Amino acid sequence: MYELCLGDEPVTGVIDRITARACDAAPGLDRDACRRLVALIFTVRVRRTHACGTDPACRPTATVWRGGAAPGRPTAGWLDLDPLALPAMFAASAADLVAPPPAAEERTALEVRLAAAFRAVIRSVVFANPSCGRAAVCNAEPVFDDLSAQIEGDPDRPDRA
């Protein structure tokens, strides 16, 4: 499995950095729609329990992409079977948000730029940990101060909007 290691940066900061890079890489990309896409990726792939980052089993062991070392900072589980494919999946969806739509012969290059923009940010926060999600402590109670409330605000709790 993999771990999301943000350190002191809020998840919204990572989402904003990905959005900014993607919009720089693709003029015409709808910034709000791109941010919603990135936020969706994070909300469906992150699970955090009270054990995350506090137990020895919750420490990343390796970087996913070349370069860099596994950090010793707070973590959350990153539920993704193949994070290496995620930038391309993001790019294919984000390219559909560009106006005007790119010509067929330009789309591949656009997707390559979008994938590179996503990967440039995510490579610094996603790490490998074969114990993540499998260790006994991973059955700890999920933290319900959940990610979606941090990203979008919680319509049921005005104090978080």
MIMIBA-690310 format. One record per residue: x, y, z of N, C-alpha, C in turn. Coordinates in pm, whole numbers, plus 50000, padded with zeros to 5 digits. Layout:
BEGIN
{n.xx=X	n.yy=Y	n.zz=Z	ca.xx=X	ca.yy=Y	ca.zz=Z	c.xx=X	c.yy=Y	c.zz=Z}
...
! end
This chain:
BEGIN
{n.xx=50084	n.yy=49882	n.zz=50000	ca.xx=50000	ca.yy=50000	ca.zz=50000	c.xx=50089	c.yy=50124	c.zz=50000}
{n.xx=50023	n.yy=50236	n.zz=50006	ca.xx=50092	ca.yy=50363	ca.zz=49995	c.xx=50044	c.yy=50456	c.zz=50104}
{n.xx=50122	n.yy=50559	n.zz=50130	ca.xx=50084	ca.yy=50656	ca.zz=50232	c.xx=50097	c.yy=50798	c.zz=50177}
{n.xx=50006	n.yy=50880	n.zz=50221	ca.xx=50008	ca.yy=51022	ca.zz=50190	c.xx=50075	c.yy=51091	c.zz=50308}
{n.xx=50182	n.yy=51161	n.zz=50283	ca.xx=50260	ca.yy=51226	ca.zz=50390	c.xx=50265	c.yy=51376	c.zz=50362}
{n.xx=50185	n.yy=51451	n.zz=50433	ca.xx=50172	ca.yy=51594	ca.zz=50405	c.xx=50258	c.yy=51682	c.zz=50495}
{n.xx=50305	n.yy=51630	n.zz=50606	ca.xx=50378	ca.yy=51716	ca.zz=50699	c.xx=50285	c.yy=51824	c.zz=50751}
{n.xx=50328	n.yy=51948	n.zz=50746	ca.xx=50247	ca.yy=52059	ca.zz=50797	c.xx=50154	c.yy=52119	c.zz=50692}
{n.xx=50165	n.yy=52074	n.zz=50568	ca.xx=50082	ca.yy=52129	ca.zz=50461	c.xx=49942	c.yy=52070	c.zz=50466}
{n.xx=49839	n.yy=52151	n.zz=50463	ca.xx=49704	ca.yy=52095	ca.zz=50459	c.xx=49678	c.yy=52030	c.zz=50323}
{n.xx=49588	n.yy=51936	n.zz=50320	ca.xx=49558	ca.yy=51868	ca.zz=50195	c.xx=49508	c.yy=51967	c.zz=50090}
{n.xx=49441	n.yy=52072	n.zz=50135	ca.xx=49394	ca.yy=52172	ca.zz=50039	c.xx=49511	c.yy=52243	c.zz=49972}
{n.xx=49623	n.yy=52255	n.zz=50042	ca.xx=49742	ca.yy=52315	ca.zz=49982	c.xx=49796	c.yy=52230	c.zz=49868}
{n.xx=49797	n.yy=52098	n.zz=49888	ca.xx=49843	ca.yy=52007	ca.zz=49782	c.xx=49747	c.yy=52014	c.zz=49663}
{n.xx=49619	n.yy=52015	n.zz=49691	ca.xx=49518	ca.yy=52023	ca.zz=49585	c.xx=49535	c.yy=52153	c.zz=49507}
{n.xx=49557	n.yy=52262	n.zz=49578	ca.xx=49575	ca.yy=52391	ca.zz=49510	c.xx=49703	c.yy=52393	c.zz=49425}
{n.xx=49811	n.yy=52330	n.zz=49476	ca.xx=49935	ca.yy=52325	ca.zz=49398	c.xx=49917	c.yy=52243	c.zz=49271}
{n.xx=49849	n.yy=52131	n.zz=49279	ca.xx=49823	ca.yy=52049	ca.zz=49160	c.xx=49738	c.yy=52127	c.zz=49062}
{n.xx=49634	n.yy=52192	n.zz=49112	ca.xx=49546	ca.yy=52271	ca.zz=49026	c.xx=49623	c.yy=52382	c.zz=48955}
{n.xx=49706	n.yy=52454	n.zz=49028	ca.xx=49782	ca.yy=52564	ca.zz=48968	c.xx=49877	c.yy=52512	c.zz=48859}
{n.xx=49947	n.yy=52403	n.zz=48888	ca.xx=50040	ca.yy=52347	ca.zz=48787	c.xx=49965	c.yy=52298	c.zz=48664}
{n.xx=49853	n.yy=52233	n.zz=48685	ca.xx=49775	ca.yy=52182	ca.zz=48572	c.xx=49724	c.yy=52297	c.zz=48487}
{n.xx=49675	n.yy=52402	n.zz=48551	ca.xx=49624	ca.yy=52516	ca.zz=48475	c.xx=49736	c.yy=52589	c.zz=48401}
{n.xx=49855	n.yy=52592	n.zz=48460	ca.xx=49970	ca.yy=52650	ca.zz=48389	c.xx=50008	c.yy=52566	c.zz=48269}
{n.xx=49994	n.yy=52435	n.zz=48281	ca.xx=50031	ca.yy=52343	ca.zz=48173	c.xx=49928	c.yy=52338	c.zz=48061}
{n.xx=49806	n.yy=52381	n.zz=48092	ca.xx=49697	ca.yy=52369	ca.zz=47993	c.xx=49613	c.yy=52496	c.zz=47991}
{n.xx=49655	n.yy=52594	n.zz=47914	ca.xx=49571	ca.yy=52714	ca.zz=47902	c.xx=49431	c.yy=52673	c.zz=47854}
{n.xx=49331	n.yy=52731	n.zz=47913	ca.xx=49194	ca.yy=52695	ca.zz=47877	c.xx=49134	c.yy=52592	c.zz=47972}
{n.xx=49214	n.yy=52539	n.zz=48063	ca.xx=49162	ca.yy=52444	ca.zz=48162	c.xx=49081	c.yy=52521	c.zz=48265}
{n.xx=48959	n.yy=52480	n.zz=48285	ca.xx=48870	ca.yy=52543	ca.zz=48382	c.xx=48924	c.yy=52516	c.zz=48522}
{n.xx=48971	n.yy=52622	n.zz=48589	ca.xx=49037	ca.yy=52607	ca.zz=48720	c.xx=48944	c.yy=52544	c.zz=48823}
{n.xx=48821	n.yy=52590	n.zz=48832	ca.xx=48729	ca.yy=52534	ca.zz=48933	c.xx=48698	c.yy=52387	c.zz=48906}
{n.xx=48676	n.yy=52353	n.zz=48781	ca.xx=48648	ca.yy=52213	ca.zz=48747	c.xx=48771	c.yy=52126	c.zz=48773}
{n.xx=48889	n.yy=52179	n.zz=48745	ca.xx=49012	ca.yy=52105	ca.zz=48771	c.xx=49028	c.yy=52082	c.zz=48920}
{n.xx=49003	n.yy=52184	n.zz=49001	ca.xx=49016	ca.yy=52168	ca.zz=49146	c.xx=48918	c.yy=52064	c.zz=49198}
{n.xx=48796	n.yy=52065	n.zz=49145	ca.xx=48698	ca.yy=51964	ca.zz=49188	c.xx=48746	c.yy=51824	c.zz=49150}
{n.xx=48807	n.yy=51809	n.zz=49033	ca.xx=48859	ca.yy=51679	ca.zz=48991	c.xx=48971	c.yy=51633	c.zz=49085}
{n.xx=49064	n.yy=51721	n.zz=49115	ca.xx=49174	ca.yy=51686	ca.zz=49205	c.xx=49119	c.yy=51653	c.zz=49344}
{n.xx=49024	n.yy=51732	n.zz=49393	ca.xx=48965	ca.yy=51706	ca.zz=49524	c.xx=48895	c.yy=51570	c.zz=49525}
{n.xx=48829	n.yy=51536	n.zz=49418	ca.xx=48764	ca.yy=51405	ca.zz=49408	c.xx=48866	c.yy=51292	c.zz=49417}
{n.xx=48977	n.yy=51308	n.zz=49348	ca.xx=49083	ca.yy=51207	ca.zz=49352	c.xx=49129	c.yy=51187	c.zz=49496}
{n.xx=49148	n.yy=51295	n.zz=49569	ca.xx=49194	ca.yy=51284	ca.zz=49707	c.xx=49087	c.yy=51224	c.zz=49798}
{n.xx=48963	n.yy=51265	n.zz=49784	ca.xx=48860	ca.yy=51216	ca.zz=49876	c.xx=48832	c.yy=51067	c.zz=49858}
{n.xx=48850	n.yy=51015	n.zz=49739	ca.xx=48823	ca.yy=50871	ca.zz=49720	c.xx=48944	c.yy=50784	c.zz=49749}
{n.xx=49061	n.yy=50842	n.zz=49764	ca.xx=49181	ca.yy=50760	ca.zz=49782	c.xx=49246	c.yy=50771	c.zz=49918}
{n.xx=49198	n.yy=50857	n.zz=50004	ca.xx=49264	ca.yy=50876	ca.zz=50133	c.xx=49174	c.yy=50826	c.zz=50246}
{n.xx=49233	n.yy=50750	n.zz=50334	ca.xx=49166	ca.yy=50702	ca.zz=50456	c.xx=49263	c.yy=50724	c.zz=50571}
{n.xx=49218	n.yy=50789	n.zz=50674	ca.xx=49304	ca.yy=50815	ca.zz=50789	c.xx=49237	c.yy=50763	c.zz=50915}
{n.xx=49314	n.yy=50693	n.zz=50996	ca.xx=49266	ca.yy=50646	ca.zz=51126	c.xx=49349	c.yy=50713	c.zz=51234}
{n.xx=49310	n.yy=50692	n.zz=51359	ca.xx=49387	ca.yy=50749	ca.zz=51470	c.xx=49527	c.yy=50688	c.zz=51478}
{n.xx=49548	n.yy=50573	n.zz=51416	ca.xx=49679	ca.yy=50508	ca.zz=51420	c.xx=49775	c.yy=50564	c.zz=51317}
{n.xx=49724	n.yy=50624	n.zz=51211	ca.xx=49810	ca.yy=50673	ca.zz=51103	c.xx=49918	c.yy=50767	c.zz=51155}
{n.xx=50041	n.yy=50731	n.zz=51126	ca.xx=50154	ca.yy=50814	ca.zz=51161	c.xx=50199	c.yy=50804	c.zz=51305}
{n.xx=50127	n.yy=50727	n.zz=51388	ca.xx=50165	ca.yy=50717	ca.zz=51528	c.xx=50225	c.yy=50582	c.zz=51564}
{n.xx=50204	n.yy=50483	n.zz=51485	ca.xx=50252	ca.yy=50348	ca.zz=51511	c.xx=50373	c.yy=50321	c.zz=51421}
{n.xx=50470	n.yy=50242	n.zz=51466	ca.xx=50585	ca.yy=50210	ca.zz=51379	c.xx=50545	c.yy=50149	c.zz=51244}
{n.xx=50432	n.yy=50078	n.zz=51241	ca.xx=50386	ca.yy=50020	ca.zz=51114	c.xx=50339	c.yy=50128	c.zz=51017}
{n.xx=50320	n.yy=50248	n.zz=51067	ca.xx=50266	ca.yy=50357	ca.zz=50985	c.xx=50374	c.yy=50451	c.zz=50934}
{n.xx=50491	n.yy=50402	n.zz=50916	ca.xx=50600	ca.yy=50485	ca.zz=50864	c.xx=50633	c.yy=50440	c.zz=50722}
{n.xx=50637	n.yy=50532	n.zz=50628	ca.xx=50671	ca.yy=50495	ca.zz=50491	c.xx=50810	c.yy=50433	c.zz=50484}
{n.xx=50828	n.yy=50342	n.zz=50391	ca.xx=50956	ca.yy=50274	ca.zz=50378	c.xx=51031	c.yy=50314	c.zz=50251}
{n.xx=50962	n.yy=50370	n.zz=50154	ca.xx=51029	ca.yy=50403	ca.zz=50027	c.xx=50948	c.yy=50509	c.zz=49952}
{n.xx=51015	n.yy=50574	n.zz=49861	ca.xx=50949	ca.yy=50667	ca.zz=49772	c.xx=50885	c.yy=50587	c.zz=49658}
{n.xx=50777	n.yy=50636	n.zz=49602	ca.xx=50711	ca.yy=50569	ca.zz=49490	c.xx=50783	c.yy=50604	c.zz=49360}
{n.xx=50814	n.yy=50731	n.zz=49343	ca.xx=50886	ca.yy=50776	ca.zz=49225	c.xx=51034	c.yy=50788	c.zz=49260}
{n.xx=51117	n.yy=50782	n.zz=49160	ca.xx=51261	ca.yy=50794	ca.zz=49184	c.xx=51295	c.yy=50930	c.zz=49244}
{n.xx=51394	n.yy=50928	n.zz=49330	ca.xx=51438	ca.yy=51052	ca.zz=49393	c.xx=51365	c.yy=51075	c.zz=49523}
{n.xx=51433	n.yy=51129	n.zz=49619	ca.xx=51371	ca.yy=51158	ca.zz=49747	c.xx=51376	c.yy=51038	c.zz=49840}
{n.xx=51350	n.yy=51066	n.zz=49965	ca.xx=51352	ca.yy=50961	ca.zz=50066	c.xx=51218	c.yy=50961	c.zz=50138}
{n.xx=51186	n.yy=50849	n.zz=50199	ca.xx=51063	ca.yy=50839	ca.zz=50276	c.xx=51073	c.yy=50930	c.zz=50399}
{n.xx=50972	n.yy=51013	n.zz=50421	ca.xx=50977	ca.yy=51106	ca.zz=50533	c.xx=50932	c.yy=51042	c.zz=50664}
{n.xx=50969	n.yy=51101	n.zz=50773	ca.xx=50920	ca.yy=51059	ca.zz=50904	c.xx=50823	c.yy=51164	c.zz=50955}
{n.xx=50707	n.yy=51175	n.zz=50891	ca.xx=50610	ca.yy=51278	ca.zz=50930	c.xx=50470	c.yy=51218	c.zz=50930}
{n.xx=50370	n.yy=51290	n.zz=50979	ca.xx=50235	ca.yy=51236	ca.zz=50986	c.xx=50186	c.yy=51183	c.zz=50851}
{n.xx=50109	n.yy=51076	n.zz=50858	ca.xx=50067	ca.yy=51008	ca.zz=50737	c.xx=49917	c.yy=50981	c.zz=50736}
{n.xx=49870	n.yy=50939	n.zz=50621	ca.xx=49734	ca.yy=50886	ca.zz=50604	c.xx=49744	c.yy=50777	c.zz=50499}
{n.xx=49657	n.yy=50680	n.zz=50504	ca.xx=49660	ca.yy=50574	ca.zz=50404	c.xx=49618	c.yy=50626	c.zz=50269}
{n.xx=49688	n.yy=50588	n.zz=50164	ca.xx=49657	ca.yy=50628	ca.zz=50026	c.xx=49610	c.yy=50502	c.zz=49956}
{n.xx=49480	n.yy=50490	n.zz=49937	ca.xx=49421	ca.yy=50367	ca.zz=49885	c.xx=49423	c.yy=50368	c.zz=49733}
{n.xx=49531	n.yy=50322	n.zz=49679	ca.xx=49547	ca.yy=50321	ca.zz=49535	c.xx=49635	c.yy=50202	c.zz=49499}
{n.xx=49587	n.yy=50118	n.zz=49410	ca.xx=49666	ca.yy=50002	ca.zz=49372	c.xx=49784	c.yy=50040	c.zz=49284}
{n.xx=49772	n.yy=50149	n.zz=49211	ca.xx=49878	ca.yy=50187	ca.zz=49118	c.xx=49892	c.yy=50339	c.zz=49112}
{n.xx=49959	n.yy=50399	n.zz=49210	ca.xx=49973	ca.yy=50545	ca.zz=49205	c.xx=50055	c.yy=50593	c.zz=49086}
{n.xx=50135	n.yy=50507	n.zz=49028	ca.xx=50213	ca.yy=50549	ca.zz=48911	c.xx=50122	c.yy=50578	c.zz=48791}
{n.xx=50006	n.yy=50513	n.zz=48786	ca.xx=49912	ca.yy=50536	ca.zz=48676	c.xx=49822	c.yy=50657	c.zz=48701}
{n.xx=49816	n.yy=50703	n.zz=48824	ca.xx=49725	ca.yy=50811	ca.zz=48859	c.xx=49747	c.yy=50940	c.zz=48780}
{n.xx=49869	n.yy=50986	n.zz=48758	ca.xx=49885	ca.yy=51108	ca.zz=48678	c.xx=49823	c.yy=51098	c.zz=48539}
{n.xx=49837	n.yy=50984	n.zz=48475	ca.xx=49778	ca.yy=50967	ca.zz=48341	c.xx=49626	c.yy=50964	c.zz=48348}
{n.xx=49572	n.yy=50901	n.zz=48453	ca.xx=49426	ca.yy=50899	ca.zz=48468	c.xx=49374	c.yy=51041	c.zz=48491}
{n.xx=49443	n.yy=51117	n.zz=48575	ca.xx=49405	ca.yy=51256	ca.zz=48597	c.xx=49410	c.yy=51334	c.zz=48466}
{n.xx=49518	n.yy=51317	n.zz=48392	ca.xx=49538	ca.yy=51392	ca.zz=48268	c.xx=49428	c.yy=51364	c.zz=48166}
{n.xx=49388	n.yy=51238	n.zz=48153	ca.xx=49283	ca.yy=51203	ca.zz=48057	c.xx=49152	c.yy=51272	c.zz=48092}
{n.xx=49122	n.yy=51281	n.zz=48221	ca.xx=48999	ca.yy=51348	ca.zz=48263	c.xx=49012	c.yy=51500	c.zz=48254}
{n.xx=49125	n.yy=51552	n.zz=48297	ca.xx=49145	ca.yy=51697	ca.zz=48295	c.xx=49146	c.yy=51752	c.zz=48153}
{n.xx=49197	n.yy=51677	n.zz=48058	ca.xx=49200	ca.yy=51724	ca.zz=47919	c.xx=49059	c.yy=51750	c.zz=47867}
{n.xx=48962	n.yy=51678	n.zz=47920	ca.xx=48823	ca.yy=51700	ca.zz=47880	c.xx=48767	c.yy=51831	c.zz=47934}
{n.xx=48836	n.yy=51893	n.zz=48028	ca.xx=48790	ca.yy=52018	ca.zz=48088	c.xx=48849	c.yy=52141	c.zz=48021}
{n.xx=48931	n.yy=52120	n.zz=47920	ca.xx=48995	ca.yy=52231	ca.zz=47849	c.xx=48901	c.yy=52285	c.zz=47743}
{n.xx=48891	n.yy=52418	n.zz=47738	ca.xx=48809	ca.yy=52483	ca.zz=47635	c.xx=48897	c.yy=52582	c.zz=47560}
{n.xx=48893	n.yy=52582	n.zz=47430	ca.xx=48819	ca.yy=52487	ca.zz=47347	c.xx=48887	c.yy=52350	c.zz=47352}
{n.xx=48812	n.yy=52244	n.zz=47321	ca.xx=48871	ca.yy=52110	ca.zz=47324	c.xx=48992	c.yy=52103	c.zz=47231}
{n.xx=49097	n.yy=52035	n.zz=47275	ca.xx=49216	ca.yy=52026	ca.zz=47190	c.xx=49189	c.yy=51940	c.zz=47066}
{n.xx=49258	n.yy=51973	n.zz=46959	ca.xx=49250	ca.yy=51891	ca.zz=46838	c.xx=49307	c.yy=51753	c.zz=46870}
{n.xx=49263	n.yy=51654	n.zz=46799	ca.xx=49306	ca.yy=51516	ca.zz=46825	c.xx=49458	c.yy=51503	c.zz=46826}
{n.xx=49525	n.yy=51570	n.zz=46733	ca.xx=49671	ca.yy=51559	ca.zz=46725	c.xx=49742	c.yy=51632	c.zz=46839}
{n.xx=49671	n.yy=51719	n.zz=46911	ca.xx=49730	ca.yy=51793	ca.zz=47022	c.xx=49698	c.yy=51730	c.zz=47158}
{n.xx=49600	n.yy=51641	n.zz=47160	ca.xx=49552	ca.yy=51587	ca.zz=47288	c.xx=49659	c.yy=51507	c.zz=47362}
{n.xx=49734	n.yy=51424	n.zz=47292	ca.xx=49836	ca.yy=51344	ca.zz=47359	c.xx=49939	c.yy=51431	c.zz=47428}
{n.xx=49985	n.yy=51535	n.zz=47359	ca.xx=50084	ca.yy=51625	ca.zz=47419	c.xx=50024	c.yy=51698	c.zz=47540}
{n.xx=49897	n.yy=51735	n.zz=47530	ca.xx=49829	ca.yy=51800	ca.zz=47641	c.xx=49822	c.yy=51705	c.zz=47762}
{n.xx=49786	n.yy=51581	n.zz=47738	ca.xx=49777	ca.yy=51484	ca.zz=47848	c.xx=49914	c.yy=51460	c.zz=47911}
{n.xx=50019	n.yy=51459	n.zz=47831	ca.xx=50154	ca.yy=51442	ca.zz=47885	c.xx=50188	c.yy=51559	c.zz=47977}
{n.xx=50156	n.yy=51681	n.zz=47936	ca.xx=50184	ca.yy=51799	ca.zz=48020	c.xx=50102	c.yy=51795	c.zz=48149}
{n.xx=49976	n.yy=51758	n.zz=48138	ca.xx=49890	ca.yy=51751	ca.zz=48257	c.xx=49937	c.yy=51643	c.zz=48354}
{n.xx=49975	n.yy=51528	n.zz=48302	ca.xx=50026	ca.yy=51420	ca.zz=48387	c.xx=50155	c.yy=51463	c.zz=48458}
{n.xx=50242	n.yy=51532	n.zz=48386	ca.xx=50367	ca.yy=51579	ca.zz=48446	c.xx=50340	c.yy=51681	c.zz=48556}
{n.xx=50241	n.yy=51768	n.zz=48535	ca.xx=50206	ca.yy=51867	ca.zz=48637	c.xx=50154	c.yy=51799	c.zz=48764}
{n.xx=50069	n.yy=51699	n.zz=48748	ca.xx=50015	ca.yy=51625	ca.zz=48862	c.xx=50126	c.yy=51550	c.zz=48935}
{n.xx=50208	n.yy=51479	n.zz=48858	ca.xx=50317	ca.yy=51399	ca.zz=48916	c.xx=50418	c.yy=51487	c.zz=48989}
{n.xx=50445	n.yy=51607	n.zz=48938	ca.xx=50543	ca.yy=51696	ca.zz=49001	c.xx=50506	c.yy=51729	c.zz=49145}
{n.xx=50378	n.yy=51736	n.zz=49174	ca.xx=50334	ca.yy=51764	ca.zz=49311	c.xx=50319	c.yy=51636	c.zz=49391}
{n.xx=50252	n.yy=51538	n.zz=49335	ca.xx=50217	ca.yy=51417	ca.zz=49410	c.xx=50340	c.yy=51333	c.zz=49447}
{n.xx=50445	n.yy=51344	n.zz=49367	ca.xx=50564	ca.yy=51263	ca.zz=49396	c.xx=50627	c.yy=51298	c.zz=49531}
{n.xx=50601	n.yy=51418	n.zz=49580	ca.xx=50660	ca.yy=51458	ca.zz=49707	c.xx=50574	c.yy=51422	c.zz=49828}
{n.xx=50454	n.yy=51366	n.zz=49804	ca.xx=50366	ca.yy=51337	ca.zz=49918	c.xx=50315	c.yy=51193	c.zz=49924}
{n.xx=50338	n.yy=51110	n.zz=49821	ca.xx=50292	ca.yy=50971	ca.zz=49823	c.xx=50412	c.yy=50878	c.zz=49833}
{n.xx=50409	n.yy=50788	n.zz=49933	ca.xx=50520	ca.yy=50698	ca.zz=49960	c.xx=50471	c.yy=50556	c.zz=49979}
{n.xx=50561	n.yy=50461	n.zz=49963	ca.xx=50527	ca.yy=50320	ca.zz=49976	c.xx=50542	c.yy=50275	c.zz=50121}
{n.xx=50452	n.yy=50187	n.zz=50162	ca.xx=50460	ca.yy=50122	ca.zz=50293	c.xx=50383	c.yy=49991	c.zz=50282}
{n.xx=50452	n.yy=49877	n.zz=50277	ca.xx=50382	ca.yy=49750	ca.zz=50262	c.xx=50292	c.yy=49716	c.zz=50380}
{n.xx=50309	n.yy=49782	n.zz=50494	ca.xx=50224	ca.yy=49755	ca.zz=50610	c.xx=50097	c.yy=49839	c.zz=50611}
{n.xx=50095	n.yy=49949	n.zz=50538	ca.xx=49981	ca.yy=50040	ca.zz=50541	c.xx=49854	c.yy=49967	c.zz=50497}
{n.xx=49753	n.yy=49976	n.zz=50580	ca.xx=49627	ca.yy=49911	ca.zz=50551	c.xx=49622	c.yy=49764	c.zz=50588}
{n.xx=49735	n.yy=49707	n.zz=50624	ca.xx=49743	ca.yy=49564	ca.zz=50656	c.xx=49778	c.yy=49537	c.zz=50803}
{n.xx=49841	n.yy=49632	n.zz=50868	ca.xx=49881	ca.yy=49613	ca.zz=51008	c.xx=49757	c.yy=49614	c.zz=51097}
{n.xx=49767	n.yy=49549	n.zz=51212	ca.xx=49655	ca.yy=49542	ca.zz=51305	c.xx=49605	c.yy=49682	c.zz=51344}
{n.xx=49696	n.yy=49778	n.zz=51359	ca.xx=49655	ca.yy=49912	ca.zz=51399	c.xx=49572	c.yy=49983	c.zz=51292}
{n.xx=49574	n.yy=49931	n.zz=51171	ca.xx=49497	ca.yy=49993	ca.zz=51063	c.xx=49347	c.yy=49974	c.zz=51083}
{n.xx=49310	n.yy=49889	n.zz=51178	ca.xx=49169	ca.yy=49871	ca.zz=51209	c.xx=49121	c.yy=49971	c.zz=51313}
{n.xx=49204	n.yy=50067	n.zz=51346	ca.xx=49166	ca.yy=50170	ca.zz=51442	c.xx=49049	c.yy=50250	c.zz=51385}
{n.xx=48983	n.yy=50319	n.zz=51472	ca.xx=48867	ca.yy=50399	ca.zz=51434	c.xx=48907	c.yy=50505	c.zz=51330}
{n.xx=48832	n.yy=50514	n.zz=51219	ca.xx=48862	ca.yy=50619	ca.zz=51122	c.xx=48844	c.yy=50757	c.zz=51184}
{n.xx=48923	n.yy=50850	n.zz=51139	ca.xx=48911	ca.yy=50988	ca.zz=51183	c.xx=48798	c.yy=51049	c.zz=51103}
{n.xx=48690	n.yy=51086	n.zz=51169	ca.xx=48574	ca.yy=51136	ca.zz=51096	c.xx=48577	c.yy=51286	c.zz=51074}
{n.xx=48681	n.yy=51353	n.zz=51122	ca.xx=48702	ca.yy=51491	ca.zz=51082	c.xx=48760	c.yy=51479	c.zz=50943}
{n.xx=48674	n.yy=51437	n.zz=50852	ca.xx=48722	ca.yy=51378	ca.zz=50727	c.xx=48774	c.yy=51477	c.zz=50626}
{n.xx=48841	n.yy=51421	n.zz=50532	ca.xx=48907	ca.yy=51495	ca.zz=50427	c.xx=48810	c.yy=51577	c.zz=50344}
{n.xx=48693	n.yy=51523	n.zz=50315	ca.xx=48599	ca.yy=51596	ca.zz=50231	c.xx=48556	c.yy=51726	c.zz=50298}
{n.xx=48545	n.yy=51727	n.zz=50430	ca.xx=48510	ca.yy=51850	ca.zz=50499	c.xx=48622	c.yy=51952	c.zz=50488}
{n.xx=48747	n.yy=51906	n.zz=50489	ca.xx=48860	ca.yy=51998	ca.zz=50473	c.xx=48864	c.yy=52056	c.zz=50333}
{n.xx=48828	n.yy=51975	n.zz=50235	ca.xx=48840	ca.yy=52015	ca.zz=50096	c.xx=48724	c.yy=52102	c.zz=50052}
{n.xx=48603	n.yy=52057	n.zz=50076	ca.xx=48486	ca.yy=52123	ca.zz=50022	c.xx=48405	c.yy=52199	c.zz=50127}
{n.xx=48437	n.yy=52180	n.zz=50254	ca.xx=48350	ca.yy=52231	ca.zz=50359	c.xx=48243	c.yy=52126	c.zz=50385}
{n.xx=48181	n.yy=52132	n.zz=50497	ca.xx=48081	ca.yy=52032	ca.zz=50532	c.xx=47945	c.yy=52102	c.zz=50538}
{n.xx=47856	n.yy=52072	n.zz=50441	ca.xx=47726	ca.yy=52142	ca.zz=50438	c.xx=47641	c.yy=52112	c.zz=50561}
{n.xx=47668	n.yy=52004	n.zz=50631	ca.xx=47590	ca.yy=51971	ca.zz=50751	c.xx=47647	c.yy=52039	c.zz=50876}
{n.xx=47767	n.yy=52096	n.zz=50861	ca.xx=47831	ca.yy=52163	ca.zz=50975	c.xx=47879	c.yy=52300	c.zz=50929}
{n.xx=47797	n.yy=52403	n.zz=50947	ca.xx=47834	ca.yy=52538	ca.zz=50899	c.xx=47966	c.yy=52587	c.zz=50954}
{n.xx=48007	n.yy=52537	n.zz=51072	ca.xx=48133	ca.yy=52583	ca.zz=51129	c.xx=48253	c.yy=52536	c.zz=51048}
{n.xx=48231	n.yy=52443	n.zz=50952	ca.xx=48340	ca.yy=52392	ca.zz=50868	c.xx=48329	c.yy=52441	c.zz=50724}
{n.xx=48232	n.yy=52518	n.zz=50692	ca.xx=48213	ca.yy=52560	ca.zz=50553	c.xx=48319	c.yy=52657	c.zz=50509}
! end
